[in-house]
Amino acid sequence: MTLEDKNARSLTKRFVFNALKALVKSFVFYMLYLFVLSFFVQFEGYVPGLRQTLESFVIVYISLGVFRDIVSDTFFQYFFDVAKALFVICYLILALNGGIVNLTYMDVALTVDLRLFLMAAILLSLLGLARAILQAINCANKKVELTFSYEF
């Protein structure tokens, strides 16, 4: 068996392992979503489109997580981490309508101010974004160090 065959085989094994890991993680995350959704079912009458909003968020979030897990141990995983953090920030802003939510139930208009919650959630997502960017810089730095250590 040549060295190229061994490298191709190890690359295939790593890809299959990453794909299986992504499948298991996405299954667990989706089961957790279904569990949490059972608590929100009672609010569907009050908040129109709640289930569709949550479904679309979970689908995109799980997809980004699966793609990230498949390309883990490469530089591209950091792109998916950044994309996931930016997606969460944008989705929160759009779904919560800037933090002010207007609801109408039985001729009663209710305005809920969620700006404090939105700010806290965005700040947490910004921490995840900063972490992903710093990890990408660290990964690039390690690759440069490896290149320089071979030249000397």
C-alpha positions in Angstrom: 0.0 0.0 0.0 1.5 3.3 -1.0 1.6 6.4 1.1 -1.0 8.1 -1.1 -3.4 5.2 -0.5 -2.9 5.5 3.3 -3.4 9.2 3.2 -6.6 8.8 1.1 -7.8 6.1 3.4 -7.2 8.2 6.6 -8.8 11.2 5.0 -11.9 9.0 4.1 -12.0 7.6 7.7 -11.8 11.1 9.1 -14.5 12.4 6.8 -16.8 9.5 7.7 -16.1 9.9 11.4 -16.9 13.7 11.2 -20.1 13.0 9.2 -21.2 10.5 11.8 -20.4 12.9 14.6 -22.3 15.6 12.9 -25.3 13.3 12.4 -25.4 12.3 16.1 -25.0 15.9 17.2 -27.8 17.1 14.9 -30.1 14.3 16.1 -29.5 15.2 19.7 -30.0 18.9 19.1 -33.3 18.2 17.2 -34.6 15.9 20.0 -33.8 18.7 22.4 -35.7 21.1 20.2 -38.7 18.8 20.1 -38.6 18.6 23.9 -38.5 22.4 24.3 -41.2 22.9 21.6 -43.6 20.8 23.7 -43.5 23.7 26.2 -44.1 26.3 23.6 -47.1 24.6 22.0 -49.5 26.4 24.4 -48.3 29.8 23.1 -49.0 29.1 19.4 -52.5 30.7 19.7 -51.0 33.9 21.1 -48.0 34.3 18.9 -48.8 33.7 15.2 -46.0 31.9 13.2 -44.1 30.8 16.3 -43.6 27.2 15.1 -42.5 28.3 11.7 -40.0 30.8 13.2 -38.5 28.2 15.5 -38.5 25.5 12.8 -36.6 27.7 10.3 -34.1 28.8 13.0 -33.4 25.2 14.0 -33.0 24.0 10.5 -30.5 26.6 9.5 -28.6 26.4 12.9 -28.4 22.6 12.6 -27.3 22.8 9.0 -24.5 25.2 9.9 -23.5 22.9 12.7 -23.4 19.9 10.5 -21.3 21.6 7.9 -18.9 22.8 10.6 -18.6 19.3 12.0 -17.9 17.8 8.6 -15.1 20.2 7.9 -13.7 20.2 11.4 -9.9 20.1 11.8 -9.7 22.4 8.8 -9.6 26.1 8.5 -13.1 26.2 7.1 -14.7 25.2 10.4 -14.1 28.8 11.6 -16.0 30.2 8.6 -19.0 28.1 9.7 -18.6 29.3 13.3 -18.6 32.9 12.2 -21.6 32.2 9.9 -23.5 30.6 12.8 -22.8 33.6 15.1 -23.8 36.1 12.5 -26.9 34.1 11.7 -28.0 34.1 15.3 -27.5 37.8 15.6 -29.4 38.6 12.4 -32.2 36.1 13.1 -32.8 37.5 16.6 -33.0 41.0 15.3 -35.4 40.0 12.6 -37.6 37.6 14.6 -38.0 39.9 17.6 -38.6 42.9 15.3 -35.9 45.0 16.9 -36.9 44.1 20.4 -40.5 45.5 20.4 -43.1 42.8 19.8 -46.8 43.8 19.3 -49.4 41.1 20.0 -53.2 41.3 19.6 -55.4 38.8 21.4 -59.2 39.1 21.7 -59.2 42.9 20.8 -56.4 43.6 23.4 -53.2 45.1 22.0 -50.1 44.1 23.9 -46.7 45.6 23.4 -43.8 43.7 24.9 -40.3 45.3 25.1 -37.7 42.7 24.7 -34.8 45.0 24.0 -32.9 44.0 27.1 -33.2 40.3 26.3 -32.2 41.1 22.7 -29.2 43.0 23.8 -28.0 40.2 26.1 -28.5 37.6 23.4 -26.7 39.6 20.8 -23.8 40.2 23.2 -23.5 36.5 23.9 -23.5 35.9 20.1 -20.8 38.5 19.7 -18.7 36.6 22.2 -19.1 33.5 20.1 -18.2 35.5 17.0 -15.1 36.9 18.6 -14.1 33.4 19.8 -14.4 32.0 16.3 -12.4 34.9 14.8 -9.7 34.5 17.4 -9.5 30.7 16.9 -9.2 31.3 13.1 -6.3 33.7 13.7 -4.7 31.2 16.1 -5.0 28.4 13.5 -3.5 30.6 10.8 -0.7 31.5 13.2 0.1 27.9 14.0 0.2 27.0 10.2 2.7 29.9 9.6 4.8 28.7 12.6 4.9 25.2 11.1 6.0 26.6 7.7 8.8 28.7 9.2 10.0 25.9 11.4 10.6 23.6 8.4 12.5 26.3 6.5 15.2 26.8 9.2 
